[in-house]
Amino acid sequence: RQDDTARAGVADGSAGMATAERDNLVAEVGDVRKARQLLHSVVKTNPSHAPGWIAAARLEESSGNVKQARKLIETACGKCGDNEDVWIEAVRLSSSRSNSRNDAGDVLVK
């Protein structure tokens, strides 16, 4: 029975596709981990590097970890608060949370 199932997967390509999808997912997870390590190193080495903080926050957001993205950008506001791009990113991340008109003000108060 197991051989029949394996042959059926080979015949219609579904077994190969599932393996390819799994391999791609594993590669993407590995890439995210590497990117996370690299960006952590960037902001640790140069805490006033706003693009590093923004990239780290966006990586977390794209990985589905919006809470961590907001924490990172909040830290960035403290480390390089004179950079307007950091504040724009903070407002963008904050406004993705809700549709409140006070979101921008809430970010600036922090």
Backbone bond lengths (Angstrom), bond angles and torsions (degrees), N, CA, C in turn:
res aa  C-N    CA-C-N  psi(-1)  N-CA   C-N-CA  omega(-1)  CA-C   N-CA-C  phi
1 R - - - 1.452 - - 1.530 111.18 -
2 Q 1.316 116.25 -44.58 1.450 119.28 -178.98 1.527 110.63 -61.81
3 D 1.349 117.16 -38.82 1.450 121.00 178.39 1.524 110.77 -65.11
4 D 1.348 116.95 -38.12 1.461 120.48 178.51 1.530 110.20 -62.85
5 T 1.318 116.77 -41.58 1.458 121.49 179.71 1.523 110.19 -65.46
6 A 1.314 116.34 -43.74 1.457 120.32 179.37 1.522 110.59 -62.84
7 R 1.359 116.11 -43.51 1.462 119.66 179.19 1.521 111.04 -63.92
8 A 1.324 116.82 -38.05 1.463 120.15 179.97 1.522 109.87 -64.12
9 G 1.315 116.55 -39.99 1.459 120.14 178.14 1.511 111.94 -64.50
10 V 1.321 116.90 -39.08 1.457 120.94 178.85 1.523 109.63 -68.76
11 A 1.334 115.97 -39.87 1.459 120.16 -177.94 1.522 112.01 -63.08
12 D 1.317 117.50 -43.52 1.461 118.54 -178.25 1.528 112.82 -98.05
13 G 1.327 117.81 -0.89 1.463 121.84 176.35 1.512 114.52 82.05
14 S 1.327 118.26 -1.28 1.466 119.60 -175.18 1.527 112.23 -68.76
15 A 1.316 118.28 -35.80 1.468 120.13 179.95 1.514 110.30 -66.47
16 G 1.323 116.34 -43.05 1.462 120.36 177.79 1.514 112.00 -64.21
17 M 1.328 115.88 -38.77 1.456 120.55 179.81 1.523 110.64 -65.49
18 A 1.327 117.21 -43.50 1.462 120.60 179.74 1.523 109.99 -62.45
19 T 1.309 117.09 -41.21 1.464 120.93 178.87 1.524 110.22 -65.28
20 A 1.315 117.14 -42.84 1.465 120.97 179.42 1.528 110.95 -64.03
21 E 1.321 116.68 -42.51 1.467 120.08 178.54 1.526 110.91 -63.06
22 R 1.331 116.13 -42.44 1.464 119.86 178.88 1.522 110.06 -63.46
23 D 1.321 117.61 -43.97 1.462 121.26 179.86 1.524 111.40 -62.86
24 N 1.330 116.71 -39.34 1.464 120.30 177.34 1.522 111.28 -64.99
25 L 1.324 116.53 -40.61 1.452 121.13 179.25 1.527 110.60 -63.84
26 V 1.328 116.32 -43.69 1.463 120.72 178.39 1.525 109.73 -61.85
27 A 1.317 117.36 -42.14 1.463 121.09 179.08 1.525 110.85 -63.77
28 E 1.344 116.91 -42.42 1.459 120.19 179.56 1.519 111.56 -64.23
29 V 1.313 117.34 -42.27 1.466 121.00 178.54 1.526 109.50 -62.07
30 G 1.308 116.52 -42.78 1.465 120.54 177.25 1.515 111.58 -62.13
31 D 1.340 116.32 -40.11 1.458 120.59 178.50 1.523 111.17 -65.43
32 V 1.322 117.27 -39.55 1.463 121.17 178.83 1.525 109.26 -63.89
33 R 1.318 116.57 -42.86 1.467 119.51 179.08 1.526 111.17 -62.45
34 K 1.315 116.32 -43.29 1.471 120.09 178.55 1.520 110.99 -64.10
35 A 1.328 116.44 -44.16 1.462 120.66 179.27 1.525 110.65 -62.70
36 R 1.333 116.19 -41.05 1.469 121.10 179.18 1.532 110.13 -61.39
37 Q 1.330 116.53 -44.57 1.468 120.90 179.25 1.528 110.88 -63.53
38 L 1.328 116.35 -43.28 1.459 120.92 -179.69 1.523 111.06 -62.64
39 L 1.324 116.82 -47.50 1.461 120.08 -178.37 1.523 111.77 -68.38
40 H 1.330 117.30 -34.49 1.466 120.23 174.75 1.525 109.62 -60.53
41 S 1.312 116.29 -42.64 1.457 121.12 178.55 1.529 111.30 -64.07
42 V 1.323 116.48 -40.43 1.470 121.09 -179.98 1.524 110.79 -60.74
43 V 1.340 117.18 -50.19 1.464 119.28 -175.95 1.528 112.25 -74.72
44 K 1.323 116.87 -25.67 1.461 119.83 176.38 1.536 110.17 -72.71
45 T 1.324 115.89 -41.76 1.461 121.35 -179.73 1.522 111.92 -71.21
46 N 1.332 116.46 -39.47 1.456 121.32 -178.31 1.525 109.53 -134.75
47 P 1.334 116.86 81.86 1.470 120.61 -174.70 1.526 114.68 -63.60
48 S 1.321 118.11 -15.11 1.469 119.89 178.93 1.526 112.24 -95.22
49 H 1.328 116.98 12.14 1.464 122.10 179.53 1.523 109.78 -88.15
50 A 1.314 115.02 91.33 1.467 121.29 -175.50 1.530 113.50 -57.25
51 P 1.334 119.47 -43.46 1.474 117.94 179.51 1.532 113.34 -59.52
52 G 1.321 117.72 -32.13 1.460 120.70 177.14 1.517 111.60 -65.43
53 W 1.318 116.53 -43.40 1.467 121.17 178.52 1.526 110.70 -64.28
54 I 1.331 115.57 -43.88 1.466 119.59 -179.29 1.526 110.03 -63.87
55 A 1.323 116.80 -43.76 1.463 120.25 179.09 1.527 111.00 -62.62
56 A 1.324 116.84 -40.83 1.471 120.51 178.90 1.526 110.56 -63.62
57 A 1.320 116.67 -42.46 1.468 120.67 179.24 1.527 110.75 -65.06
58 R 1.316 116.50 -42.07 1.467 119.60 -179.80 1.520 111.91 -67.96
59 L 1.317 116.98 -34.92 1.461 120.18 176.18 1.524 109.99 -61.35
60 E 1.330 116.13 -46.65 1.463 119.67 178.99 1.526 111.01 -63.37
61 E 1.310 116.63 -42.01 1.466 120.12 179.00 1.535 110.55 -61.76
62 S 1.323 116.75 -45.52 1.470 119.65 -178.60 1.524 111.76 -68.71
63 S 1.337 116.83 -21.13 1.459 121.26 176.73 1.524 111.89 -86.89
64 G 1.332 116.31 0.78 1.457 120.68 178.31 1.517 114.00 89.51
65 N 1.323 117.43 8.09 1.458 121.36 -177.72 1.536 109.06 -106.46
66 V 1.321 115.76 68.64 1.460 121.61 -175.42 1.528 111.46 -64.93
67 K 1.316 116.60 -36.19 1.474 120.35 179.43 1.534 110.05 -59.29
68 Q 1.330 116.96 -45.09 1.467 120.96 178.74 1.529 110.19 -66.98
69 A 1.318 117.14 -37.00 1.471 120.78 178.08 1.521 110.07 -60.27
70 R 1.324 116.16 -43.17 1.473 120.15 179.32 1.527 111.48 -66.14
71 K 1.330 116.65 -38.30 1.472 119.81 177.48 1.521 110.64 -62.65
72 L 1.320 115.77 -44.31 1.464 119.88 -179.65 1.521 111.41 -62.36
73 I 1.313 116.85 -45.52 1.464 119.15 -177.05 1.522 110.83 -71.00
74 E 1.324 117.59 -29.08 1.467 120.54 174.67 1.535 110.04 -66.29
75 T 1.316 116.11 -41.73 1.463 120.38 175.53 1.521 110.42 -62.49
76 A 1.331 115.38 -40.85 1.472 120.52 179.17 1.522 110.99 -61.02
77 C 1.325 117.50 -38.04 1.467 120.82 178.36 1.529 110.68 -61.24
78 G 1.314 116.32 -33.42 1.462 120.03 177.46 1.517 112.93 -77.86
79 K 1.321 117.36 -34.35 1.468 121.62 -176.26 1.518 112.82 -83.00
80 C 1.309 117.05 -35.43 1.476 120.26 -179.09 1.526 109.16 -140.02
81 G 1.323 114.44 57.66 1.455 122.15 -176.11 1.509 115.48 -67.12
82 D 1.326 117.28 -12.06 1.460 119.12 178.69 1.531 111.94 -86.80
83 N 1.320 116.90 -0.79 1.454 120.84 -179.89 1.532 109.47 -94.62
84 E 1.316 116.05 116.55 1.471 119.26 -175.62 1.525 113.03 -67.60
85 D 1.325 118.19 -26.92 1.467 119.99 179.19 1.531 111.58 -63.93
86 V 1.321 116.04 -35.00 1.470 120.26 177.68 1.526 109.37 -64.47
87 W 1.308 116.49 -42.30 1.462 120.12 -179.47 1.529 111.59 -69.03
88 I 1.320 115.94 -37.84 1.466 119.48 176.95 1.525 109.87 -62.80
89 E 1.326 116.18 -41.45 1.470 120.23 177.75 1.523 110.75 -65.23
90 A 1.322 116.62 -38.83 1.472 120.33 178.57 1.530 110.48 -62.36
91 V 1.311 116.40 -42.34 1.463 120.32 178.69 1.521 109.70 -66.08
92 R 1.337 117.08 -42.92 1.462 120.14 179.86 1.528 110.90 -60.68
93 L 1.329 116.87 -46.26 1.469 120.07 179.43 1.520 111.51 -65.57
94 S 1.314 116.37 -37.34 1.456 120.14 179.50 1.521 110.81 -68.33
95 S 1.315 116.87 -40.01 1.461 119.60 -177.69 1.521 111.79 -72.96
96 S 1.333 117.75 -18.78 1.461 119.50 176.62 1.526 110.77 -73.16
97 R 1.316 116.62 -15.93 1.462 121.86 -179.62 1.511 112.01 -76.30
98 S 1.316 116.62 -39.68 1.463 120.18 -178.21 1.520 109.09 -154.76
99 N 1.289 115.39 177.15 1.462 120.75 -179.99 1.522 111.65 -103.92
100 S 1.301 116.78 19.30 1.455 120.71 -178.09 1.521 110.57 -65.27
101 R 1.309 116.68 138.95 1.462 121.15 178.36 1.517 111.33 -73.53
102 N 1.328 118.12 -13.91 1.460 121.59 -178.22 1.526 113.19 -91.84
103 D 1.319 118.09 3.08 1.454 120.63 -176.55 1.530 112.64 -56.68
104 A 1.316 116.85 -47.50 1.470 119.62 -179.11 1.521 110.07 -61.44
105 G 1.317 117.11 -42.51 1.460 120.74 177.99 1.512 112.03 -63.85
106 D 1.330 116.30 -38.48 1.471 120.55 178.10 1.511 111.16 -61.64
107 V 1.321 117.45 -40.25 1.455 121.23 178.98 1.510 110.30 -65.81
108 L 1.323 117.43 -43.08 1.455 120.61 -178.11 1.515 112.54 -68.03
109 V 1.321 117.11 -31.10 1.471 120.83 178.99 1.518 110.31 -67.34
110 K 1.338 117.34 -37.85 1.452 121.28 -179.98 1.496 109.65 -61.69
